[in-house]
Amino acid sequence: MRFVFFAVLLFSLSFASFGQSEILMEKAWVISCYDSNCRIDFDGILVVNGSSQNVLLITTEPEMDLNIDENGEIHVVYNGTLDNEEIELKASALVEIDYNTNIMKDPVLSEKYINSTELTEWDEDIAEEAEELAVRSSMLETIRNVVAWVHKNIIYDVSYFGKSRDAQTVYMEKRGVCVEYSHITIAMLNYLGIETRYVNGYVEVKEDVQAHAWVEAYIPDYGWLPLDPTFSQVGILDSSHLIVSYGLDQRTDYDKIISNKESAALMRLPTNVTIISMEEDAKNLSMEITFNNQTYLASMNIRNERNDYVYGFYSFYPPVGYGDIETDLLLLSPNELRVRNYRFDPVIFAEGFVYTLPVRASVNDVEASKTIIISKSRIEAEERTCPLAVILLLAVIKFAYKK
């Protein structure tokens, strides 16, 4: 290893921007009943209207009623009668998304336990791990530690799609997808007395929008804080995160029909999600890279210019061949300057060569880059040895003169 720092595995998914976005979601259901006078009462989950996303427009076909619960979850409702037939119901929502935070206080952890479901129940091993990650004086730092641990230690394995493993199995196998990441995160936080809710939604992955799951944690005197252990993001999530519904785990929120006939059936068609626009937004974070030619030390200077706490997904990209990409989840205090130092080993640079080394780092939508020039010329080396050579030559001449 030519570069002196600890590296963590960079998650293979690509990240979107962290500014405002507009997303169009189109959902459809087919209800069938092959009996006469079949009474249908349908309740379908559509989208959430909340602090991070604002529903601009909803259209339905045929016209359906809308129900909004206390969490801002919007459902479409259809009541009708079928006679040996089927009907297709359509609904679309245009949503504006912008994740931001305004956390002014960092509460201490409480001593209470949160009741869990079968999928999010902790055991002794999970409890012991959670205790290791807990910072009793800081709920925000504890959340950072749990999310970072899950992101780093659970291997993303696409073969787990559709398996919906419980938290204890996830901890034992150390593998899963977003559902498993969310279940074990909920188990750890609930054990530590932090209330959570499971989030169903969508996110952009490598220019493709896919179904996704993440978590929200309740912060006293603030509200619900989003956190995505799959992407190692907290608070300011990338703006492709579209919230559809909330639950206690992966199994607790779903579309429903009630009918007077047993032959009535509900089928949900594939959902179309289109990202119309997406912007970048530094959200009052800044970064500068400096390099000390004497100590060979590169410094990433990350500044939180906000008057509140903020989380950021940090990435450091060393020159090719000088180490691995490093990623981390940062919690920055109000107006904090955080410095991450990386030292180049001077032994690896040969004399007489000039090294041009590009260095780059980012936090959310903030990015900085710098080209570092390192030179150890032979001329400088010869100049450093010249005084000794002169002394030896003079000594020889003096000795010869005496003889």
N, C-alpha and C positions, 0 to 999 in steps of 0.2 A: 504494500500500500504506500503510494507516494504522497498521500495527502493526509494530514493529521486531523481527523474528526471522526465522530461516530455516525455511521450511515444507517438509515432505515429504508425498508423496501418502499418504493414509490408505487402507489396503487395504479393499476393499469388503465383505469377509466380516465377519460378526458374530462376537464372541468369547463363549465360555461362561464359567462361573465357574472359579475356581482351587482350590476346596476339594474335599472328598471327594465322589465320586459312585458310584452303582450303575447298571450297564448290563447289560441282557440281550441276548445275541446268539443268533440262531437260524439255523442253516445247514442246507442240504439238498442232496443229490446224487441223480441218477438214473443207475443203471448198467443198460445194456441189452446183451443178447447173443442173437442169433437163430440160434443153433446149439445142438445138444444137448451136454450134459456140458461146459458152459463154466465153466472154473475162473477165479475172480475173486480177486485180491489188491488191495485198495484201501487207499490211504494218503491221508487228507484232513487238511488244515491246519485247526485249530480256533481256538486262542487262545494267548496267552503268559501264563505265570505268572512275574512278576518283581518287581523292587524297587518299581515304581510302580503295579503292579496285582496284586491278589490274587484268584485264581479261587476263588469260594465254593462253586459247585456245577456239576456237569456231568451232563447226562442224554443218553442216546442211544436211538434206536429204528430198527431192532432193537438189542439190546445189542451194543456194540462195545468192543474193547480200546482202551486209551489208552497212547500212547508219549510220553515227555517227553525232549527232548534236553538237551544241556549248557547251552543258552541259555534254558531254561524254556519252549520252544515245545512245545505239546501237540498231538498228532495223534490222530485217530481211525482205527482199523484194522479192516477187515472182510475176512474170508476166507470164501468160499462158492462154491456151484455154481449156475449158472443153466441152464435148459433152454428155449430159445426164449421168453425172457421178460425182464422188467425189474424192478428193485427200487429203491425209494426209501429212502435212508438219511437220518436226521435226527439232529442233535446241537445242543444248546443249552448255553450257558455263562453263568452269573451272575457278574459281575466287579465287584470294588470297586477304584476308581481314586483315587489321591491322589499327585500329583507333588510332590516336595519335593527339596531338595538339602542336602548337608552337606559342602561343599567347603572344606577347611581350608587347602589349599596351592594356589598358582598355579605350575605347572611352567613351565620354559623350553621353547622349541621345540627339538626334536631336529633333526639334520641328515639323517635318513633319509628315503627316499621309500617310499610304500606302493604296491604293485602295484595297478593299476586294471583294470577290465573294459573291454570295447569301448564300453559306454555311459558310463563314468565316466573315461575316459582324458583327461588334460590335453594341451594343446599349448603352444606358446611364448606365445601371447596370454594363455591362462589362467594360466600360470606367472608371467608378468610382473604380471598383476593381483593374483594371490595374494601376491606379494612386496610389493606396495604396501600390502596390508592387514595384513601380518604384523607382529607385535610380538615380536621374538625373545626378549625377557625375560618374556613373558607368554602362555601358551597360552590362558588364559581370555579375555584381551582380543582375541587373534587370532580366536578363535571368534566373539566378539561382532562383530568387524569384518566377517568373511566373511558371517555370517548377515544382518547389516544391509545389506551391499552387495547381496546376492542379492535380498533383499526389495524394496529400493529400485529396482534397475536392471533386473530382469526383469519385463516386463509380463505380468500374468495374462491369458491369452487362452484362452477356453473352446473355441475351434476346435482346440486342440491335444490335446483329450481322445482317448486311444487311440493317439497317434502315437509316444510313447516316444522322444523325440529324445535323442541323445547329448550329452554336456557341451559338446563343441566347437561343435556346431550351435546349442545354446542360447546360448552366449556370443556367437556371430556374429549370431543373429537377435534376441536379447534378449527372447524371448517363450516362453511355455509355461504349464503348469499344475503341480500339486504334484510330479509325476514329474520334470519338467524342473528345477524348483527344487532337488529333491533330488540329481539327477545332477550338476549343476554345483557344488553345495555340496560333495559328496563329492570331486569332482575337485580343487577348490581345497585342501581340508583334507588330502587324501592327498599332494598335491604338497608341502605344508608339513610332512609327517611325522606327521600326526595320523590315527590309525586310525579307520575309520568302519564303520558298517553301515547298510543301507537298511531302513526300517521300513514294512511294509504294515499298514494298519489302517483305522479309521473316525474321523470327527470330525463334530461338529454345525456346520452352516453355515446360518444364517438359519432356525433351528428345524427343519432337515431333516438327518438323519444320512446322510453320504455316504462312499464309499470315499475314502481319503486316503493320502498317503505323506509320510514325513519321514525324519530321519536321527538316528543316535546317534553320538557321538564318544567315544573312549576317553581318559580322563584318568588318568595314572599315579597310583597310591596312592589312587584314588577309585573308578573304574569307569566305566560307560557313562553319558554325559550326553546326554539327549534335546535335540534342537534342530529347530525347525520354521521354515525360511526363508519358507514361504508366509505364515505368520502373524507372523513376526519374534518368536518365542518361544524361549527357551533355559532348560533346567533345570526350571523350574516351568511346564509346559505347562497349558493349560486342560484341565479334567478330563473333557472329552468325547473326548479322544484315547484310543481303544481300540486296543491293539497286538494284531495277529493273528499276524504272523510277521516273521522277519528274513531278509535276503538281502544280496548284494553290489550288486544293482541291481534294476530293476523286473522283470527276466526270470528271476531265479535262485531263486524259491521258488513251488511250485505243487502242486496235487493230482495224484495219480498212480494209475493202475491197471496191473496186469500180468495178462495172460490167455493161455491156450493157444489162443484163437480170435481171428482177425482181426476178426470182426464186433463184438467187445466195444467198447463206447463209454461215455464218461463225460460227463455234463452236470451242471454246477453250477447250481442254482436260485438265484433272488435271495435275498440275505441280509437278514434282518430284524434291525435294531438298535433297541432301545428304551431310552431314558434313563429310569430309574425315579426317581432322585432326584439332586439336585446341590446342593452347598452352596458358600457363599463362605467364604474363609479369607484373612485378611491376611498370614498367615505371617510375622509380626513385622516388617512394613513399616508405616511411618506417613507421613503427609503433612500439611503445614500451608501455607496460603496467607497471605502478608502483603502489605500495600500501603503504600508511602511516599507521603504526600500532597505532600511537597516535591519529590521527584524523579520522581513518576509511575511508580515502578518496582514491578511486581508480581513477587513471588518465590514460586516453588514449592519448598518445603523438604521434601525426600524423605529419610527416615532409615531406614537399615538397622539394626534393633535386634538383629540376629542376630550371633553370633560367627563366622560363616562367610561366604564369598562367595555372592552371590545375583544372579540376573538378573531384570530386570523390563521388561515392555512398557509404555512410558510414552506417555500421550496428554495433550495440552493443548488445551483448547477455549476460544478467546477469545470475547468477545462478538460477536454477529452483526454483520458489517460492519466488524470491526476486525482482519481477518486470517484466515488459513486454519488449519485444525486441524493441529497438529504431532504427529508420532509419532516415537518413537525406542526403541532397545533399549539398556537401561542395564545395566552391570555395576557392582554396588556392593560395595566392600570391607567386611570385618567392621566393624560399628558406624560406618559412614560416613554423614555428612550431605552430601547432594548438593543444590545450589541451582541452579535454572534461573530466570534473570531475564528479564522481558519489560517493555519500557518503552513506555508510552503517549506519543505525541507531543503535548505540551501545545498546540501550534499549532492542532490540529484542534478544540479545545473553545472554543466561542464564549462570550463574556462574557454574563452574565445568564441562563444556562441551567444546569440541574442534570442531570447524567448519571448514570443508574443502570446499572451495567455488571456483569452476572453473569459470573464466571470460574470454570472448573472444570478439574480435572486428575485423572489416575488413574495408578496403577501396579499392574498385575494387578488384584486385588480391592480395592485401597485407593483411595478417592476422597475428594477435598476440593473444596469450593466456597466462594465468597465473593462477596458483592455489593459492588462498589466504587462509592463515591459521589464524583463529581467536580463541583465547583461553582466558577464564576468569576462572581461577582455584579457587577452594575453599581455597586452601592453601594460595594463594596470598591474598584472602579476610581475612583469619584468621590472617595472618601476619600484615595486615594493622590495625586490631582491637586489636592486642596484647598489644601495649603500653598503651592503655586506661584501659584494664583489669588489667594490672600490677599495674597501679596507684591506681585503686579502691581497689585492694587487699591490697596494702601497707597501704592505708588509714584505712581500717578495722583493720588491725593488730595494727597500731599505736594507734587507738582509744581504742582497747581492752587492750593494754599494759598500757595506762594511767589509766584505771579503776582498 
